Amino acid sequence: MNMTCIACRRNVNLDHVVFENYEGPVKCFSCGIMMEIKTVGGVLGSVAPQGGESVLKGGAAMCPERRGASPSL
C-alpha cells in the first residue's frame, strides 16, 4: 500500500501487513513529517499531522493519483 505525504506530496510506502488495519504514527522519509493515520482493510480512513487536526478523512484511497484523481487536501 502507498499513501501521499500531506506535506511534500511524495509517495509513502506502507507495504507491510501491519498497515492493513492500523492506527498510529507514520513518518515520511522524504521530508520527515510525522503523520497520524488510520487504515481499515487497506483503505486510508484519516491522516493528520502528529498532534494536529485531520486533513483527510473517510475512505480515501491509499494512493488516489493512481486512479487518475489528485488528492484533495
PQR file with spaces between the fields and no chain letter, atoms N, CA, C, O and H, PARSE charges and radii, in Angstrom:
ATOM       1  N    MET     1       0.844   -1.183    0.000 -0.4000 1.5000
ATOM       2  CA   MET     1       0.000    0.000    0.000 -0.0000 2.0000
ATOM       3  C    MET     1       0.883    1.238    0.000  0.5500 1.7000
ATOM       4  O    MET     1       2.008    1.228    0.501 -0.5500 1.4000
ATOM       5  N    ASN     2       0.347    2.290   -0.570 -0.4000 1.5000
ATOM       6  CA   ASN     2       1.039    3.556   -0.605 -0.0000 2.0000
ATOM       7  C    ASN     2       0.070    4.669   -0.237  0.5500 1.7000
ATOM       8  O    ASN     2      -1.140    4.533   -0.416 -0.5500 1.4000
ATOM       9  H    ASN     2      -0.566    2.298   -0.977  0.4000 1.0000
ATOM      10  N    MET     3       0.601    5.759    0.274 -0.4000 1.5000
ATOM      11  CA   MET     3      -0.184    6.969    0.517 -0.0000 2.0000
ATOM      12  C    MET     3       0.669    8.161    0.123  0.5500 1.7000
ATOM      13  O    MET     3       1.877    8.031   -0.072 -0.5500 1.4000
ATOM      14  H    MET     3       1.584    5.870    0.419  0.4000 1.0000
ATOM      15  N    THR     4       0.047    9.305    0.007 -0.4000 1.5000
ATOM      16  CA   THR     4       0.747   10.523   -0.348 -0.0000 2.0000
ATOM      17  C    THR     4       0.976   11.342    0.911  0.5500 1.7000
ATOM      18  O    THR     4       0.046   11.546    1.692 -0.5500 1.4000
ATOM      19  H    THR     4      -0.934    9.410    0.165  0.4000 1.0000
ATOM      20  N    CYS     5       2.201   11.816    1.119 -0.4000 1.5000
ATOM      21  CA   CYS     5       2.538   12.644    2.276 -0.0000 2.0000
ATOM      22  C    CYS     5       1.727   13.938    2.212  0.5500 1.7000
ATOM      23  O    CYS     5       1.596   14.535    1.144 -0.5500 1.4000
ATOM      24  H    CYS     5       2.956   11.650    0.485  0.4000 1.0000
ATOM      25  N    ILE     6       1.184   14.373    3.348 -0.4000 1.5000
ATOM      26  CA   ILE     6       0.374   15.584    3.380 -0.0000 2.0000
ATOM      27  C    ILE     6       1.220   16.853    3.315  0.5500 1.7000
ATOM      28  O    ILE     6       0.685   17.936    3.074 -0.5500 1.4000
ATOM      29  H    ILE     6       1.290   13.888    4.216  0.4000 1.0000
ATOM      30  N    ALA     7       2.527   16.738    3.526 -0.4000 1.5000
ATOM      31  CA   ALA     7       3.399   17.911    3.493 -0.0000 2.0000
ATOM      32  C    ALA     7       4.107   18.063    2.150  0.5500 1.7000
ATOM      33  O    ALA     7       4.007   19.112    1.514 -0.5500 1.4000
ATOM      34  H    ALA     7       2.962   15.859    3.722  0.4000 1.0000
ATOM      35  N    CYS     8       4.820   17.029    1.713 -0.4000 1.5000
ATOM      36  CA   CYS     8       5.638   17.137    0.498 -0.0000 2.0000
ATOM      37  C    CYS     8       5.010   16.451   -0.715  0.5500 1.7000
ATOM      38  O    CYS     8       5.520   16.572   -1.829 -0.5500 1.4000
ATOM      39  H    CYS     8       4.902   16.177    2.230  0.4000 1.0000
ATOM      40  N    ARG     9       3.888   15.720   -0.501 -0.4000 1.5000
ATOM      41  CA   ARG     9       3.146   15.026   -1.552 -0.0000 2.0000
ATOM      42  C    ARG     9       3.937   13.906   -2.225  0.5500 1.7000
ATOM      43  O    ARG     9       3.599   13.486   -3.332 -0.5500 1.4000
ATOM      44  H    ARG     9       3.474   15.622    0.404  0.4000 1.0000
ATOM      45  N    ARG    10       4.969   13.432   -1.575 -0.4000 1.5000
ATOM      46  CA   ARG    10       5.720   12.284   -2.091 -0.0000 2.0000
ATOM      47  C    ARG    10       5.031   10.995   -1.657  0.5500 1.7000
ATOM      48  O    ARG    10       4.223   10.995   -0.728 -0.5500 1.4000
ATOM      49  H    ARG    10       5.244   13.773   -0.676  0.4000 1.0000
ATOM      50  N    ASN    11       5.354    9.911   -2.328 -0.4000 1.5000
ATOM      51  CA   ASN    11       4.805    8.607   -2.028 -0.0000 2.0000
ATOM      52  C    ASN    11       5.394    8.066   -0.725  0.5500 1.7000
ATOM      53  O    ASN    11       6.609    8.100   -0.529 -0.5500 1.4000
ATOM      54  H    ASN    11       6.010    9.912   -3.082  0.4000 1.0000
ATOM      55  N    VAL    12       4.536    7.569    0.159 -0.4000 1.5000
ATOM      56  CA   VAL    12       4.960    6.919    1.402 -0.0000 2.0000
ATOM      57  C    VAL    12       4.559    5.449    1.282  0.5500 1.7000
ATOM      58  O    VAL    12       3.374    5.129    1.181 -0.5500 1.4000
ATOM      59  H    VAL    12       3.550    7.542    0.000  0.4000 1.0000
ATOM      60  N    ASN    13       5.544    4.565    1.294 -0.4000 1.5000
ATOM      61  CA   ASN    13       5.327    3.138    1.106 -0.0000 2.0000
ATOM      62  C    ASN    13       4.902    2.495    2.423  0.5500 1.7000
ATOM      63  O    ASN    13       5.617    2.572    3.422 -0.5500 1.4000
ATOM      64  H    ASN    13       6.507    4.824    1.377  0.4000 1.0000
ATOM      65  N    LEU    14       3.745    1.868    2.414 -0.4000 1.5000
ATOM      66  CA   LEU    14       3.228    1.158    3.588 -0.0000 2.0000
ATOM      67  C    LEU    14       3.045   -0.324    3.252  0.5500 1.7000
ATOM      68  O    LEU    14       2.019   -0.922    3.575 -0.5500 1.4000
ATOM      69  H    LEU    14       3.164    1.805    1.602  0.4000 1.0000
ATOM      70  N    ASP    15       4.047   -0.901    2.604 -0.4000 1.5000
ATOM      71  CA   ASP    15       3.967   -2.297    2.174 -0.0000 2.0000
ATOM      72  C    ASP    15       4.327   -3.260    3.295  0.5500 1.7000
ATOM      73  O    ASP    15       5.372   -3.910    3.265 -0.5500 1.4000
ATOM      74  H    ASP    15       4.880   -0.415    2.341  0.4000 1.0000
ATOM      75  N    HIS    16       3.462   -3.338    4.262 -0.4000 1.5000
ATOM      76  CA   HIS    16       3.647   -4.293    5.347 -0.0000 2.0000
ATOM      77  C    HIS    16       2.271   -4.655    5.891  0.5500 1.7000
ATOM      78  O    HIS    16       1.370   -3.817    5.932 -0.5500 1.4000
ATOM      79  H    HIS    16       2.613   -2.810    4.287  0.4000 1.0000
ATOM      80  N    VAL    17       2.118   -5.873    6.296 -0.4000 1.5000
ATOM      81  CA   VAL    17       0.837   -6.369    6.819 -0.0000 2.0000
ATOM      82  C    VAL    17       0.332   -5.520    7.982  0.5500 1.7000
ATOM      83  O    VAL    17      -0.879   -5.370    8.146 -0.5500 1.4000
ATOM      84  H    VAL    17       2.849   -6.554    6.262  0.4000 1.0000
ATOM      85  N    VAL    18       1.222   -4.967    8.786 -0.4000 1.5000
ATOM      86  CA   VAL    18       0.808   -4.182    9.946 -0.0000 2.0000
ATOM      87  C    VAL    18      -0.033   -2.962    9.548  0.5500 1.7000
ATOM      88  O    VAL    18      -0.856   -2.505   10.342 -0.5500 1.4000
ATOM      89  H    VAL    18       2.205   -5.089    8.653  0.4000 1.0000
ATOM      90  N    PHE    19       0.154   -2.432    8.349 -0.4000 1.5000
ATOM      91  CA   PHE    19      -0.582   -1.245    7.918 -0.0000 2.0000
ATOM      92  C    PHE    19      -1.941   -1.557    7.301  0.5500 1.7000
ATOM      93  O    PHE    19      -2.661   -0.637    6.913 -0.5500 1.4000
ATOM      94  H    PHE    19       0.822   -2.803    7.704  0.4000 1.0000
ATOM      95  N    GLU    20      -2.303   -2.821    7.203 -0.4000 1.5000
ATOM      96  CA   GLU    20      -3.603   -3.204    6.651 -0.0000 2.0000
ATOM      97  C    GLU    20      -4.743   -2.653    7.518  0.5500 1.7000
ATOM      98  O    GLU    20      -5.708   -2.095    6.996 -0.5500 1.4000
ATOM      99  H    GLU    20      -1.718   -3.568    7.518  0.4000 1.0000
ATOM     100  N    ASN    21      -4.629   -2.808    8.815 -0.4000 1.5000
ATOM     101  CA   ASN    21      -5.568   -2.263    9.803 -0.0000 2.0000
ATOM     102  C    ASN    21      -4.703   -1.626   10.888  0.5500 1.7000
ATOM     103  O    ASN    21      -4.220   -2.318   11.784 -0.5500 1.4000
ATOM     104  H    ASN    21      -3.844   -3.262    9.238  0.4000 1.0000
ATOM     105  N    TYR    22      -4.510   -0.317   10.809 -0.4000 1.5000
ATOM     106  CA   TYR    22      -3.513    0.355   11.636 -0.0000 2.0000
ATOM     107  C    TYR    22      -4.013    1.726   12.078  0.5500 1.7000
ATOM     108  O    TYR    22      -4.704    2.422   11.334 -0.5500 1.4000
ATOM     109  H    TYR    22      -4.903    0.245   10.082  0.4000 1.0000
ATOM     110  N    GLU    23      -3.652    2.094   13.291 -0.4000 1.5000
ATOM     111  CA   GLU    23      -3.899    3.443   13.789 -0.0000 2.0000
ATOM     112  C    GLU    23      -2.667    3.858   14.573  0.5500 1.7000
ATOM     113  O    GLU    23      -2.334    3.251   15.591 -0.5500 1.4000
ATOM     114  H    GLU    23      -3.091    1.528   13.895  0.4000 1.0000
ATOM     115  N    GLY    24      -1.986    4.905   14.092 -0.4000 1.5000
ATOM     116  CA   GLY    24      -0.778    5.354   14.773 -0.0000 2.0000
ATOM     117  C    GLY    24       0.083    6.234   13.883  0.5500 1.7000
ATOM     118  O    GLY    24      -0.355    6.702   12.832 -0.5500 1.4000
ATOM     119  H    GLY    24      -2.256    5.398   13.265  0.4000 1.0000
ATOM     120  N    PRO    25       1.333    6.452   14.331 -0.5600 1.5000
ATOM     121  CA   PRO    25       2.220    7.361   13.607  0.2800 2.0000
ATOM     122  C    PRO    25       2.887    6.721   12.394  0.5500 1.7000
ATOM     123  O    PRO    25       3.162    5.521   12.376 -0.5500 1.4000
ATOM     124  N    VAL    26       3.139    7.547   11.382 -0.4000 1.5000
ATOM     125  CA   VAL    26       3.891    7.172   10.187 -0.0000 2.0000
ATOM     126  C    VAL    26       4.794    8.354    9.855  0.5500 1.7000
ATOM     127  O    VAL    26       4.361    9.505    9.910 -0.5500 1.4000
ATOM     128  H    VAL    26       2.915    8.522   11.397  0.4000 1.0000
ATOM     129  N    LYS    27       6.047    8.071    9.510 -0.4000 1.5000
ATOM     130  CA   LYS    27       6.991    9.128    9.162 -0.0000 2.0000
ATOM     131  C    LYS    27       7.232    9.141    7.659  0.5500 1.7000
ATOM     132  O    LYS    27       7.425    8.092    7.044 -0.5500 1.4000
ATOM     133  H    LYS    27       6.399    7.136    9.465  0.4000 1.0000
ATOM     134  N    CYS    28       7.219   10.330    7.077 -0.4000 1.5000
ATOM     135  CA   CYS    28       7.611   10.484    5.678 -0.0000 2.0000
ATOM     136  C    CYS    28       9.126   10.602    5.653  0.5500 1.7000
ATOM     137  O    CYS    28       9.687   11.522    6.248 -0.5500 1.4000
ATOM     138  H    CYS    28       7.063   11.181    7.577  0.4000 1.0000
ATOM     139  N    PHE    29       9.787    9.685    4.973 -0.4000 1.5000
ATOM     140  CA   PHE    29      11.241    9.706    4.950 -0.0000 2.0000
ATOM     141  C    PHE    29      11.789   10.702    3.936  0.5500 1.7000
ATOM     142  O    PHE    29      13.004   10.888    3.861 -0.5500 1.4000
ATOM     143  H    PHE    29       9.332    8.938    4.489  0.4000 1.0000
ATOM     144  N    SER    30      10.926   11.349    3.151 -0.4000 1.5000
ATOM     145  CA   SER    30      11.377   12.398    2.241 -0.0000 2.0000
ATOM     146  C    SER    30      11.520   13.734    2.964  0.5500 1.7000
ATOM     147  O    SER    30      12.550   14.396    2.842 -0.5500 1.4000
ATOM     148  H    SER    30       9.939   11.198    3.212  0.4000 1.0000
ATOM     149  N    CYS    31      10.486   14.137    3.723 -0.4000 1.5000
ATOM     150  CA   CYS    31      10.515   15.448    4.388 -0.0000 2.0000
ATOM     151  C    CYS    31      10.608   15.363    5.910  0.5500 1.7000
ATOM     152  O    CYS    31      10.918   16.359    6.563 -0.5500 1.4000
ATOM     153  H    CYS    31       9.649   13.599    3.822  0.4000 1.0000
ATOM     154  N    GLY    32      10.342   14.186    6.483 -0.4000 1.5000
ATOM     155  CA   GLY    32      10.490   13.983    7.920 -0.0000 2.0000
ATOM     156  C    GLY    32       9.249   14.250    8.753  0.5500 1.7000
ATOM     157  O    GLY    32       9.287   14.067    9.969 -0.5500 1.4000
ATOM     158  H    GLY    32      10.090   13.377    5.952  0.4000 1.0000
ATOM     159  N    ILE    33       8.146   14.678    8.140 -0.4000 1.5000
ATOM     160  CA   ILE    33       6.935   14.957    8.910 -0.0000 2.0000
ATOM     161  C    ILE    33       6.398   13.659    9.517  0.5500 1.7000
ATOM     162  O    ILE    33       6.450   12.596    8.899 -0.5500 1.4000
ATOM     163  H    ILE    33       8.115   14.827    7.152  0.4000 1.0000
ATOM     164  N    MET    34       5.886   13.774   10.727 -0.4000 1.5000
ATOM     165  CA   MET    34       5.208   12.656   11.374 -0.0000 2.0000
ATOM     166  C    MET    34       3.710   12.865   11.186  0.5500 1.7000
ATOM     167  O    MET    34       3.178   13.942   11.453 -0.5500 1.4000
ATOM     168  H    MET    34       5.843   14.638   11.229  0.4000 1.0000
ATOM     169  N    MET    35       3.042   11.811   10.719 -0.4000 1.5000
ATOM     170  CA   MET    35       1.597   11.855   10.485 -0.0000 2.0000
ATOM     171  C    MET    35       0.926   10.786   11.329  0.5500 1.7000
ATOM     172  O    MET    35       1.489    9.717   11.563 -0.5500 1.4000
ATOM     173  H    MET    35       3.474   10.936   10.502  0.4000 1.0000
ATOM     174  N    GLU    36      -0.268   11.082   11.776 -0.4000 1.5000
ATOM     175  CA   GLU    36      -1.117   10.100   12.445 -0.0000 2.0000
ATOM     176  C    GLU    36      -2.086    9.584   11.395  0.5500 1.7000
ATOM     177  O    GLU    36      -2.817   10.365   10.785 -0.5500 1.4000
ATOM     178  H    GLU    36      -0.726   11.950   11.586  0.4000 1.0000
ATOM     179  N    ILE    37      -2.099    8.271   11.179 -0.4000 1.5000
ATOM     180  CA   ILE    37      -3.003    7.707   10.176 -0.0000 2.0000
ATOM     181  C    ILE    37      -3.883    6.637   10.791  0.5500 1.7000
ATOM     182  O    ILE    37      -3.585    6.091   11.854 -0.5500 1.4000
ATOM     183  H    ILE    37      -1.505    7.637   11.674  0.4000 1.0000
ATOM     184  N    LYS    38      -4.974    6.352   10.098 -0.4000 1.5000
ATOM     185  CA   LYS    38      -5.838    5.230   10.455 -0.0000 2.0000
ATOM     186  C    LYS    38      -6.223    4.547    9.160  0.5500 1.7000
ATOM     187  O    LYS    38      -6.727    5.187    8.237 -0.5500 1.4000
ATOM     188  H    LYS    38      -5.216    6.795    9.235  0.4000 1.0000
ATOM     189  N    THR    39      -5.984    3.232    9.091 -0.4000 1.5000
ATOM     190  CA   THR    39      -6.375    2.450    7.926 -0.0000 2.0000
ATOM     191  C    THR    39      -7.268    1.304    8.376  0.5500 1.7000
ATOM     192  O    THR    39      -7.121    0.779    9.480 -0.5500 1.4000
ATOM     193  H    THR    39      -5.575    2.712    9.841  0.4000 1.0000
ATOM     194  N    VAL    40      -8.181    0.932    7.520 -0.4000 1.5000
ATOM     195  CA   VAL    40      -9.058   -0.211    7.765 -0.0000 2.0000
ATOM     196  C    VAL    40      -9.153   -0.991    6.468  0.5500 1.7000
ATOM     197  O    VAL    40      -9.650   -0.477    5.466 -0.5500 1.4000
ATOM     198  H    VAL    40      -8.301    1.359    6.623  0.4000 1.0000
ATOM     199  N    GLY    41      -8.689   -2.205    6.479 -0.4000 1.5000
ATOM     200  CA   GLY    41      -8.743   -3.053    5.298 -0.0000 2.0000
ATOM     201  C    GLY    41      -7.961   -2.500    4.116  0.5500 1.7000
ATOM     202  O    GLY    41      -8.343   -2.711    2.965 -0.5500 1.4000
ATOM     203  H    GLY    41      -8.285   -2.622    7.293  0.4000 1.0000
ATOM     204  N    GLY    42      -6.880   -1.800    4.389 -0.4000 1.5000
ATOM     205  CA   GLY    42      -6.058   -1.253    3.323 -0.0000 2.0000
ATOM     206  C    GLY    42      -6.568    0.052    2.749  0.5500 1.7000
ATOM     207  O    GLY    42      -6.047    0.535    1.744 -0.5500 1.4000
ATOM     208  H    GLY    42      -6.570   -1.629    5.324  0.4000 1.0000
ATOM     209  N    VAL    43      -7.584    0.628    3.377 -0.4000 1.5000
ATOM     210  CA   VAL    43      -8.135    1.909    2.935 -0.0000 2.0000
ATOM     211  C    VAL    43      -7.823    2.955    3.988  0.5500 1.7000
ATOM     212  O    VAL    43      -8.047    2.734    5.178 -0.5500 1.4000
ATOM     213  H    VAL    43      -8.007    0.236    4.194  0.4000 1.0000
ATOM     214  N    LEU    44      -7.308    4.088    3.553 -0.4000 1.5000
ATOM     215  CA   LEU    44      -6.941    5.156    4.455 -0.0000 2.0000
ATOM     216  C    LEU    44      -8.188    5.838    4.981  0.5500 1.7000
ATOM     217  O    LEU    44      -8.989    6.360    4.206 -0.5500 1.4000
ATOM     218  H    LEU    44      -7.125    4.268    2.586  0.4000 1.0000
ATOM     219  N    GLY    45      -8.355    5.835    6.297 -0.4000 1.5000
ATOM     220  CA   GLY    45      -9.520    6.449    6.922 -0.0000 2.0000
ATOM     221  C    GLY    45      -9.293    7.893    7.278  0.5500 1.7000
ATOM     222  O    GLY    45     -10.184    8.724    7.097 -0.5500 1.4000
ATOM     223  H    GLY    45      -7.704    5.411    6.927  0.4000 1.0000
ATOM     224  N    SER    46      -8.094    8.218    7.791 -0.4000 1.5000
ATOM     225  CA   SER    46      -7.785    9.596    8.134 -0.0000 2.0000
ATOM     226  C    SER    46      -6.279    9.800    8.198  0.5500 1.7000
ATOM     227  O    SER    46      -5.514    8.870    8.454 -0.5500 1.4000
ATOM     228  H    SER    46      -7.370    7.543    7.938  0.4000 1.0000
ATOM     229  N    VAL    47      -5.875   11.055    7.957 -0.4000 1.5000
ATOM     230  CA   VAL    47      -4.473   11.465    8.046 -0.0000 2.0000
ATOM     231  C    VAL    47      -4.435   12.821    8.718  0.5500 1.7000
ATOM     232  O    VAL    47      -5.216   13.710    8.377 -0.5500 1.4000
ATOM     233  H    VAL    47      -6.497   11.810    7.749  0.4000 1.0000
ATOM     234  N    ALA    48      -3.533   12.985    9.670 -0.4000 1.5000
ATOM     235  CA   ALA    48      -3.354   14.267   10.339 -0.0000 2.0000
ATOM     236  C    ALA    48      -1.883   14.448   10.670  0.5500 1.7000
ATOM     237  O    ALA    48      -1.178   13.471   10.920 -0.5500 1.4000
ATOM     238  H    ALA    48      -2.899   12.264    9.947  0.4000 1.0000
ATOM     239  N    PRO    49      -1.407   15.705   10.674 -0.5600 1.5000
ATOM     240  CA   PRO    49      -0.061   15.915   11.193  0.2800 2.0000
ATOM     241  C    PRO    49      -0.065   15.493   12.655  0.5500 1.7000
ATOM     242  O    PRO    49      -1.072   15.674   13.341 -0.5500 1.4000
ATOM     243  N    GLN    50       1.011   14.947   13.136 -0.4000 1.5000
ATOM     244  CA   GLN    50       1.030   14.459   14.513 -0.0000 2.0000
ATOM     245  C    GLN    50       0.678   15.596   15.464  0.5500 1.7000
ATOM     246  O    GLN    50       1.320   16.646   15.458 -0.5500 1.4000
ATOM     247  H    GLN    50       1.828   14.800   12.579  0.4000 1.0000
ATOM     248  N    GLY    51      -0.348   15.373   16.279 -0.4000 1.5000
ATOM     249  CA   GLY    51      -0.811   16.366   17.232 -0.0000 2.0000
ATOM     250  C    GLY    51      -1.744   17.407   16.632  0.5500 1.7000
ATOM     251  O    GLY    51      -2.139   18.349   17.319 -0.5500 1.4000
ATOM     252  H    GLY    51      -0.870   14.520   16.283  0.4000 1.0000
ATOM     253  N    GLY    52      -2.107   17.249   15.346 -0.4000 1.5000
ATOM     254  CA   GLY    52      -2.974   18.224   14.681 -0.0000 2.0000
ATOM     255  C    GLY    52      -4.305   17.627   14.290  0.5500 1.7000
ATOM     256  O    GLY    52      -4.595   16.465   14.574 -0.5500 1.4000
ATOM     257  H    GLY    52      -1.786   16.483   14.788  0.4000 1.0000
ATOM     258  N    GLU    53      -5.115   18.449   13.629 -0.4000 1.5000
ATOM     259  CA   GLU    53      -6.423   18.001   13.174 -0.0000 2.0000
ATOM     260  C    GLU    53      -6.310   17.280   11.837  0.5500 1.7000
ATOM     261  O    GLU    53      -5.427   17.574   11.032 -0.5500 1.4000
ATOM     262  H    GLU    53      -4.880   19.393   13.399  0.4000 1.0000
ATOM     263  N    SER    54      -7.204   16.346   11.615 -0.4000 1.5000
ATOM     264  CA   SER    54      -7.204   15.548   10.394 -0.0000 2.0000
ATOM     265  C    SER    54      -7.384   16.427    9.160  0.5500 1.7000
ATOM     266  O    SER    54      -8.218   17.331    9.137 -0.5500 1.4000
ATOM     267  H    SER    54      -7.922   16.108   12.269  0.4000 1.0000
ATOM     268  N    VAL    55      -6.582   16.139    8.137 -0.4000 1.5000
ATOM     269  CA   VAL    55      -6.696   16.868    6.873 -0.0000 2.0000
ATOM     270  C    VAL    55      -7.303   16.006    5.780  0.5500 1.7000
ATOM     271  O    VAL    55      -7.643   16.505    4.707 -0.5500 1.4000
ATOM     272  H    VAL    55      -5.904   15.404    8.156  0.4000 1.0000
ATOM     273  N    LEU    56      -7.438   14.722    6.047 -0.4000 1.5000
ATOM     274  CA   LEU    56      -8.021   13.800    5.075 -0.0000 2.0000
ATOM     275  C    LEU    56      -8.829   12.778    5.864  0.5500 1.7000
ATOM     276  O    LEU    56      -8.294   12.110    6.748 -0.5500 1.4000
ATOM     277  H    LEU    56      -7.162   14.317    6.918  0.4000 1.0000
ATOM     278  N    LYS    57     -10.110   12.655    5.550 -0.4000 1.5000
ATOM     279  CA   LYS    57     -10.976   11.745    6.300 -0.0000 2.0000
ATOM     280  C    LYS    57     -11.788   10.871    5.368  0.5500 1.7000
ATOM     281  O    LYS    57     -12.139   11.263    4.255 -0.5500 1.4000
ATOM     282  H    LYS    57     -10.545   13.198    4.831  0.4000 1.0000
ATOM     283  N    GLY    58     -12.076    9.677    5.853 -0.4000 1.5000
ATOM     284  CA   GLY    58     -13.094    8.815    5.300 -0.0000 2.0000
ATOM     285  C    GLY    58     -12.889    8.177    3.948  0.5500 1.7000
ATOM     286  O    GLY    58     -13.166    8.796    2.921 -0.5500 1.4000
ATOM     287  H    GLY    58     -11.791    9.359    6.757  0.4000 1.0000
ATOM     288  N    GLY    59     -12.411    6.954    3.930 -0.4000 1.5000
ATOM     289  CA   GLY    59     -12.426    6.124    2.743 -0.0000 2.0000
ATOM     290  C    GLY    59     -11.557    6.557    1.584  0.5500 1.7000
ATOM     291  O    GLY    59     -11.801    6.134    0.455 -0.5500 1.4000
ATOM     292  H    GLY    59     -12.186    6.451    4.764  0.4000 1.0000
ATOM     293  N    ALA    60     -10.568    7.371    1.814 -0.4000 1.5000
ATOM     294  CA   ALA    60      -9.682    7.796    0.725 -0.0000 2.0000
ATOM     295  C    ALA    60      -8.789    6.644    0.311  0.5500 1.7000
ATOM     296  O    ALA    60      -8.366    5.852    1.153 -0.5500 1.4000
ATOM     297  H    ALA    60     -10.370    7.715    2.732  0.4000 1.0000
ATOM     298  N    ALA    61      -8.504    6.545   -0.954 -0.4000 1.5000
ATOM     299  CA   ALA    61      -7.583    5.514   -1.429 -0.0000 2.0000
ATOM     300  C    ALA    61      -6.185    5.818   -0.909  0.5500 1.7000
ATOM     301  O    ALA    61      -5.836    6.977   -0.682 -0.5500 1.4000
ATOM     302  H    ALA    61      -8.849    7.189   -1.638  0.4000 1.0000
ATOM     303  N    MET    62      -5.391    4.776   -0.722 -0.4000 1.5000
ATOM     304  CA   MET    62      -4.045    4.968   -0.208 -0.0000 2.0000
ATOM     305  C    MET    62      -3.191    5.805   -1.151  0.5500 1.7000
ATOM     306  O    MET    62      -2.316    6.541   -0.694 -0.5500 1.4000
ATOM     307  H    MET    62      -5.674    3.834   -0.906  0.4000 1.0000
ATOM     308  N    CYS    63      -3.421    5.712   -2.428 -0.4000 1.5000
ATOM     309  CA   CYS    63      -2.648    6.486   -3.396 -0.0000 2.0000
ATOM     310  C    CYS    63      -3.602    6.912   -4.515  0.5500 1.7000
ATOM     311  O    CYS    63      -3.584    6.321   -5.595 -0.5500 1.4000
ATOM     312  H    CYS    63      -4.131    5.115   -2.800  0.4000 1.0000
ATOM     313  N    PRO    64      -4.441    7.938   -4.269 -0.5600 1.5000
ATOM     314  CA   PRO    64      -5.518    8.275   -5.202  0.2800 2.0000
ATOM     315  C    PRO    64      -5.047    8.686   -6.585  0.5500 1.7000
ATOM     316  O    PRO    64      -5.792    8.509   -7.549 -0.5500 1.4000
ATOM     317  N    GLU    65      -3.833    9.231   -6.726 -0.4000 1.5000
ATOM     318  CA   GLU    65      -3.380    9.652   -8.047 -0.0000 2.0000
ATOM     319  C    GLU    65      -3.232    8.488   -9.010  0.5500 1.7000
ATOM     320  O    GLU    65      -3.211    8.698  -10.223 -0.5500 1.4000
ATOM     321  H    GLU    65      -3.228    9.374   -5.943  0.4000 1.0000
ATOM     322  N    ARG    66      -3.129    7.283   -8.509 -0.4000 1.5000
ATOM     323  CA   ARG    66      -3.045    6.115   -9.384 -0.0000 2.0000
ATOM     324  C    ARG    66      -4.360    5.836  -10.083  0.5500 1.7000
ATOM     325  O    ARG    66      -4.393    5.147  -11.103 -0.5500 1.4000
ATOM     326  H    ARG    66      -3.146    7.112   -7.524  0.4000 1.0000
ATOM     327  N    ARG    67      -5.447    6.369   -9.538 -0.4000 1.5000
ATOM     328  CA   ARG    67      -6.749    6.191  -10.177 -0.0000 2.0000
ATOM     329  C    ARG    67      -7.091    7.390  -11.043  0.5500 1.7000
ATOM     330  O    ARG    67      -8.213    7.490  -11.541 -0.5500 1.4000
ATOM     331  H    ARG    67      -5.420    6.929   -8.709  0.4000 1.0000
ATOM     332  N    GLY    68      -6.142    8.303  -11.233 -0.4000 1.5000
ATOM     333  CA   GLY    68      -6.362    9.444  -12.110 -0.0000 2.0000
ATOM     334  C    GLY    68      -6.877   10.678  -11.409  0.5500 1.7000
ATOM     335  O    GLY    68      -7.117   11.694  -12.061 -0.5500 1.4000
ATOM     336  H    GLY    68      -5.231    8.221  -10.828  0.4000 1.0000
ATOM     337  N    ALA    69      -7.056   10.624  -10.091 -0.4000 1.5000
ATOM     338  CA   ALA    69      -7.520   11.781   -9.348 -0.0000 2.0000
ATOM     339  C    ALA    69      -6.425   12.271   -8.423  0.5500 1.7000
ATOM     340  O    ALA    69      -5.729   11.468   -7.802 -0.5500 1.4000
ATOM     341  H    ALA    69      -6.861    9.798   -9.562  0.4000 1.0000
ATOM     342  N    SER    70      -6.271   13.561   -8.327 -0.4000 1.5000
ATOM     343  CA   SER    70      -5.272   14.083   -7.398 -0.0000 2.0000
ATOM     344  C    SER    70      -5.918   14.219   -6.022  0.5500 1.7000
ATOM     345  O    SER    70      -7.112   14.504   -5.928 -0.5500 1.4000
ATOM     346  H    SER    70      -6.837   14.213   -8.831  0.4000 1.0000
ATOM     347  N    PRO    71      -5.141   14.017   -4.947 -0.5600 1.5000
ATOM     348  CA   PRO    71      -5.698   14.099   -3.614  0.2800 2.0000
ATOM     349  C    PRO    71      -6.151   15.526   -3.313  0.5500 1.7000
ATOM     350  O    PRO    71      -5.459   16.487   -3.649 -0.5500 1.4000
ATOM     351  N    SER    72      -7.305   15.656   -2.683 -0.4000 1.5000
ATOM     352  CA   SER    72      -7.816   16.983   -2.332 -0.0000 2.0000
ATOM     353  C    SER    72      -7.474   17.267   -0.888  0.5500 1.7000
ATOM     354  O    SER    72      -8.125   16.767    0.029 -0.5500 1.4000
ATOM     355  H    SER    72      -7.867   14.876   -2.410  0.4000 1.0000
ATOM     356  N    LEU    73      -6.453   18.069   -0.694 -0.4000 1.5000
ATOM     357  CA   LEU    73      -6.034   18.405    0.661 -0.0000 2.0000
ATOM     358  C    LEU    73      -6.382   19.800    0.972  0.5500 1.7000
ATOM     359  O    LEU    73      -6.109   20.273    2.075 -0.5500 1.4000
ATOM     360  H    LEU    73      -5.924   18.475   -1.439  0.4000 1.0000
